[in-house]
Amino acid sequence: MDYVQQRVAQAASNTDASSSSLFTPLNAILLSLLLYTAYTFLKPTPPPSLPREEPATVFRTFTPRTLLPYNGENGMPVYLAVRGRVFDVTRGRNFYGPGGPYANFAGRDASRGLACGSFDEDMLTKDLDGPLDTLADLGAEEMEALRGWEERFEEKYLVVGRLVAVGEEGAREDGGQEKA
């Protein structure tokens, strides 16, 4: 019986030694790495989020005076007009908004300045209540440059209205919306 007790005691001491050799710091690190890897592969993916929808834009008729507030200041969007069409260039605020290189075109008819490649204030219409600039005195090269700018705006920005002179058909001083 002594032999059996010795063997049981020896077997018990061997299992303690073998079980303690399993719980080494290296094995603990490897186990945690294995569990983390399994978690990252098996965790559920979050549901896809829908892109945020832009608010609907109403096509409006602007006069030079009603377009003027849309210069990007005081939280307003940035609009500019090219050949009678008003573009929302708010996404390009760094260029067309306050402090940008084209900031003087914000809220204005930029047609002449873009055609001539000039960003000077004298390219802008001074009389906001007068007739629109017909651009009749521009040469073929300047008109081609203007068409290039207009195409660029068509590709990148949304047309939100049209620019008309004060008193023209459809122009309202309150910047009214067009009726469908």
C-alpha positions as CSV (number, residue, x, y, z in Angstrom):
1,M,0.0,0.0,0.0
2,D,2.9,2.3,0.6
3,Y,3.9,1.9,-3.0
4,V,0.4,2.9,-4.2
5,Q,0.4,6.0,-1.9
6,Q,3.8,7.0,-3.2
7,R,2.7,6.6,-6.8
8,V,-0.5,8.7,-6.1
9,A,1.5,11.4,-4.4
10,Q,4.1,11.4,-7.2
11,A,1.4,11.6,-9.8
12,A,-0.3,14.5,-7.9
13,S,3.0,16.4,-7.7
14,N,3.7,15.8,-11.4
15,T,0.3,17.2,-12.4
16,D,0.9,20.3,-10.2
17,A,4.2,20.8,-11.9
18,S,2.9,20.3,-15.4
19,S,-0.1,22.6,-14.8
20,S,2.1,25.3,-13.4
21,S,4.3,25.1,-16.4
22,L,1.2,25.8,-18.6
23,F,0.5,29.2,-16.9
24,T,3.7,31.0,-17.7
25,P,3.6,34.7,-18.6
26,L,4.5,33.9,-22.2
27,N,1.6,31.5,-22.5
28,A,-0.7,34.1,-21.0
29,I,0.4,36.7,-23.6
30,L,0.0,34.3,-26.4
31,L,-3.5,33.3,-25.2
32,S,-4.6,37.0,-25.0
33,L,-3.2,37.6,-28.5
34,L,-5.1,34.6,-29.8
35,L,-8.3,35.8,-28.1
36,Y,-7.9,39.3,-29.4
37,T,-7.3,38.1,-33.0
38,A,-10.3,35.8,-32.8
39,Y,-12.5,38.7,-31.6
40,T,-11.4,41.1,-34.4
41,F,-12.2,38.5,-37.1
42,L,-15.5,37.3,-35.6
43,K,-17.0,40.6,-34.3
44,P,-20.0,41.8,-36.3
45,T,-19.5,44.7,-38.7
46,P,-21.5,47.9,-38.0
47,P,-24.4,48.5,-40.4
48,P,-23.5,50.7,-43.3
49,S,-24.6,54.3,-42.8
50,L,-26.4,56.1,-45.6
51,P,-24.8,59.3,-46.8
52,R,-26.3,62.5,-45.4
53,E,-28.8,63.9,-47.9
54,E,-28.4,67.5,-48.8
55,P,-31.4,69.7,-48.2
56,A,-33.5,70.4,-51.3
57,T,-32.6,73.5,-53.1
58,V,-35.3,75.6,-54.6
59,F,-34.4,77.2,-58.0
60,R,-34.7,81.0,-57.5
61,T,-34.5,84.1,-59.5
62,F,-31.9,86.6,-58.2
63,T,-31.2,90.2,-59.0
64,P,-27.7,91.5,-58.4
65,R,-28.9,93.0,-55.1
66,T,-30.6,89.9,-53.8
67,L,-27.5,87.8,-54.8
68,L,-25.2,90.1,-52.8
69,P,-25.9,88.5,-49.3
70,Y,-24.8,85.1,-50.5
71,N,-21.1,85.8,-50.0
72,G,-20.3,83.2,-47.3
73,E,-20.4,85.7,-44.4
74,N,-22.6,85.2,-41.3
75,G,-23.2,81.5,-42.1
76,M,-24.7,82.2,-45.5
77,P,-23.9,79.9,-48.5
78,V,-21.6,81.1,-51.2
79,Y,-23.2,81.8,-54.6
80,L,-21.9,83.4,-57.7
81,A,-23.3,84.0,-61.1
82,V,-21.8,83.1,-64.5
83,R,-23.6,84.2,-67.7
84,G,-27.0,84.5,-65.9
85,R,-26.8,81.2,-64.0
86,V,-26.3,81.2,-60.2
87,F,-24.1,78.5,-58.8
88,D,-23.9,77.3,-55.2
89,V,-20.1,77.2,-54.7
90,T,-20.3,76.7,-50.9
91,R,-18.3,73.4,-51.2
92,G,-15.4,75.6,-52.6
93,R,-15.6,78.0,-49.7
94,N,-11.8,78.0,-49.4
95,F,-11.6,79.5,-52.9
96,Y,-14.8,81.6,-53.1
97,G,-15.6,82.4,-49.5
98,P,-14.3,85.1,-47.3
99,G,-10.5,85.3,-47.4
100,G,-10.3,83.1,-50.5
101,P,-8.6,84.1,-53.8
102,Y,-11.9,84.5,-55.6
103,A,-13.8,86.1,-52.6
104,N,-14.7,89.2,-54.5
105,F,-16.8,87.1,-56.8
106,A,-18.9,85.7,-54.0
107,G,-22.5,87.0,-54.1
108,R,-21.8,88.7,-57.5
109,D,-21.9,88.2,-61.2
110,A,-18.4,86.9,-61.9
111,S,-18.7,86.6,-65.7
112,R,-16.5,89.5,-66.8
113,G,-13.8,88.8,-64.2
114,L,-13.5,85.1,-65.1
115,A,-13.5,85.9,-68.8
116,C,-10.7,88.4,-68.5
117,G,-8.8,86.4,-65.9
118,S,-8.9,89.4,-63.5
119,F,-10.0,89.3,-59.9
120,D,-10.0,93.0,-59.4
121,E,-13.0,94.9,-58.0
122,D,-13.4,96.9,-61.1
123,M,-14.5,93.8,-63.0
124,L,-17.6,93.7,-60.9
125,T,-20.9,95.5,-61.8
126,K,-21.0,98.7,-59.8
127,D,-24.7,99.5,-60.4
128,L,-26.6,96.7,-58.7
129,D,-30.0,98.1,-59.8
130,G,-28.9,98.7,-63.4
131,P,-28.9,96.3,-66.4
132,L,-26.8,93.2,-66.4
133,D,-23.4,93.1,-68.1
134,T,-24.1,91.8,-71.7
135,L,-20.4,91.0,-72.2
136,A,-20.8,92.2,-75.8
137,D,-17.3,93.9,-75.8
138,L,-15.4,90.6,-75.0
139,G,-13.3,89.0,-77.6
140,A,-13.5,85.4,-78.8
141,E,-10.6,84.3,-76.6
142,E,-12.2,85.8,-73.5
143,M,-15.6,84.2,-74.3
144,E,-13.9,80.9,-74.7
145,A,-12.2,81.3,-71.3
146,L,-15.6,82.1,-69.8
147,R,-17.2,79.0,-71.3
148,G,-14.4,77.0,-69.8
149,W,-15.1,78.4,-66.3
150,E,-18.9,77.8,-66.9
151,E,-18.2,74.2,-67.8
152,R,-16.1,73.7,-64.7
153,F,-18.9,75.2,-62.5
154,E,-21.5,72.9,-64.2
155,E,-19.4,69.9,-63.4
156,K,-18.7,70.7,-59.8
157,Y,-21.5,72.9,-58.4
158,L,-25.3,73.0,-58.3
159,V,-27.2,75.6,-60.3
160,V,-29.5,77.2,-57.7
161,G,-31.1,80.0,-59.8
162,R,-30.8,82.6,-62.5
163,L,-29.6,86.1,-62.5
164,V,-31.9,88.8,-64.0
165,A,-31.9,92.6,-63.9
166,V,-34.2,94.5,-61.7
167,G,-37.6,94.8,-63.4
168,E,-37.1,91.9,-65.8
169,E,-39.8,89.3,-66.0
170,G,-39.7,86.9,-63.1
171,A,-37.5,89.2,-60.9
172,R,-38.8,90.0,-57.5
173,E,-37.1,92.2,-55.0
174,D,-37.7,89.7,-52.2
175,G,-35.6,87.1,-54.1
176,G,-38.8,85.0,-54.6
177,Q,-38.9,81.4,-55.7
178,E,-40.1,80.4,-59.1
179,K,-43.4,78.8,-59.3
180,A,-43.7,75.4,-61.0
